[in-house]
Amino acid sequence: MSFSFRDETRELNELTRKEASGSFVQLSDGVTHYELGNPSPLPMGEGAGVRDVLLVHGFSVPYFIYDVTFEFLTRAGFRVARYDLFGRGFSDRPDTEYNIDLFVRQLGELLDALRFSRPMSLVGLSTGGPITAAFTARFPERVSRLVLIDPIGAKPLPFMPFLRVAAMPKLGEAILNLVRSEGMAMKIASFFNRELVQEFRARYIVSMQYKGFRRAILSTIRSGMLDSFLDVYERIGRLGKPVLLFWGRNDPTVPLKHSDILRGAMPQTEFHLIENCGHIPHHEKPEEVNPILLQFLKKPSLRGVKSEG
């Protein structure tokens, strides 16, 4: 029987989804909430970088975490999409295992539904890191380049105490039922600049009201999404795909030392350390991140796929 959490009081349906901006598409595992900028992108010149970019958010925060990046890339002429992972935001919360296969399948089906070009660029934040990397490793012909922002998966993520308890069957449900939405939002807000926390918390709590959110979070933890994905990153290294890696110097969620592991796994990585910044550098320091991101995305595309042999 499904556990009922006291803070989850609303149903996701056609009526409540009218409160959300963006669009919706039915995929095989459920409805996905997304937003598309520049359905017909501006020409970028002969030999320019790939025009299609997909933004994949992290562990639990919906696609609003890409507000600044989405607007910037849209103005720059890219055809850019962002979406809510299953269990988050205004996407469905299917009663299933929230593992890497589910998220890779959602990503691929969304790209098909939007008729994105092949190859295109992927951007993955935090848990979006192993999702975008796994998709690239499985379908290298579909991805031109990869941008990773404080990604997890270099090694198992050091659990915060409440997440460690949440991983325990039955006990996790009981503990998460005691944690109010406001408290959970504060634990997730990994900013160096604390002035950003209040606005973040108010927006994050909205999607936490919908039934199935905590069940999805628990399943994500228990399905290994916070474990090591080093083998996946090593496959990206062997493929030779261009990789851009950002890391906040003061990230309290994923230790900076994990960046050394990823750079060893993917020697082709272009690395940028962002000072005085937490887990979300593209949001905290867009004036530093955006010019680097734009330059990387506009580099001429590489033809062909390097063999792993």
Secondary structure as UniProt FT lines:
FT   TURN            6..7
FT   HELIX           14..17
FT   TURN            18..19
FT   STRAND          23..27
FT   TURN            28..29
FT   STRAND          30..37
FT   TURN            46..47
FT   STRAND          52..56
FT   HELIX           63..66
FT   HELIX           67..75
FT   TURN            76..77
FT   STRAND          79..83
FT   TURN            86..87
FT   TURN            89..90
FT   HELIX           100..114
FT   STRAND          120..125
FT   TURN            126..127
FT   HELIX           128..138
FT   HELIX           140..142
FT   STRAND          143..149
FT   HELIX           161..166
FT   TURN            169..170
FT   HELIX           171..178
FT   HELIX           181..188
FT   HELIX           194..196
FT   HELIX           197..208
FT   TURN            211..212
FT   HELIX           213..222
FT   TURN            223..226
FT   HELIX           230..239
FT   STRAND          243..248
FT   TURN            249..250
FT   TURN            256..257
FT   HELIX           258..265
FT   TURN            267..268
FT   STRAND          270..274
FT   HELIX           281..284
FT   HELIX           286..297
//
